[in-house]
Amino acid sequence: MSSKSTPSRAATATLDPERLLVVLSQVPKGSVIAFGELARMAGYPGRARWAGRVLSRLPSGTSLPWHRVVNAGGVLTCPRADIASRRLEQEGVTVKNRRVAMGQYQWRPS
């Protein structure tokens, strides 16, 4: 099995969404983070898709900044991209064609 292969169900069962949400809660206004980086910072490298699934299950009224998570190229890929775009722009992030300049807005915690 290569390192890029899908893990077994047993390995997947050990994933803790709360760890991901704790990192998400730290992403400041005016910044974005890629799904893969969010997962890596939560201790789950290579789990970008899993991070996306976790975020897709958040309730619509959540106070967590789900709108600050984009793909590695800076594209808003969530089904609520129109809402995410609006919220990001309110925070000072420029969004053009559902894309954010990662070099300018990517969160880099110290």
N, C-alpha and C positions, 0 to 999 in steps of 0.2 A: 504494500500500500504506500503510495507516495505521500509526501507531506501535504500535498494539495487535495488529497482525497477527502471525501465526506466522512466525518467520524461516525462511529457506531451510535445507536440510540442510547446506549449506556453512557457514553461520553457526553452526549447532548443533554442528558438528564441532569448533569452536574452544573450546567450553566445557571448562573444566578442573575436574573434580570435586575435585581435591586442594585447590584454593583454598577451596572450600566447606567441606571437612572441617577445614581449618586454622581457619577462623572458628568452626565448631562446637566444636572442641576448647577454645576460649576461653570458652565460655558457662559461667559459674560455677554451682556448686550453689546451689539455692534460687532460680534465675532461669529464665525461658523466653524464647524468641525465636520470632517468626513466620517461616514459610517464606520469605515475600517479603523480610523484613528480612535474614535469613540470606543469601539470594541477593544482595541489594543490597550488603551488607557485603563479600561475596566478589568484587564487581565485576560482578555480573550482575543489574542492576535489571530487574524485570518477569519474573523467572524462578522464581517460587514453585513452579510445578508441576515444573520441572526439578529444583529442590532436593528436592522430595518423592520424585522418582524416584531420585535419587542415594541418599537415606537409605534408601529401600525395598530397595536392593541391598546394604546393609551386612550382613556376616555376623552371625548371631545372637549370637555371643560377643564382639562388638566392645566395646572399652573407650570408644569415643566416646559422648558423652551425647546420643544420638538422641532420648531421651525428653524432652528439654528443648525440642523444637521442636513448635510448635502452629500452628493456622491463625491468621489475623489477628484473629479473634474470641476467641481463647484456647481453642478446642476441640481436644481430642486427636483427631486424625483418622486416626492410623496404625492398621493392622490389629492391632497389639499394644497397644492403648490401655489394657487392663487392667494390663499390665506397666508401661507408662509412668506411669499414675496411681499405682501403688504406689511406684515409684521417686521420683516427684516428692514424694509425701507423706512419704517417708523423708527427703527433703532439706528439709522444712519448707514445701513449697508446698501450699496448700489446693486440692483438686480437688473440685468439686461437679458431678455430672452430666456428667463428662468435660470440664469447663470450668475454666479458670484465669482469675483476675482479672488481665488484662494490666496494668492500671494499677498494680497492686501488685507483680507479679512479673516484668514485662518487663525484660530485660537492657538497660541503657543504658550502654555502655562510655564511659569518660571520655576 
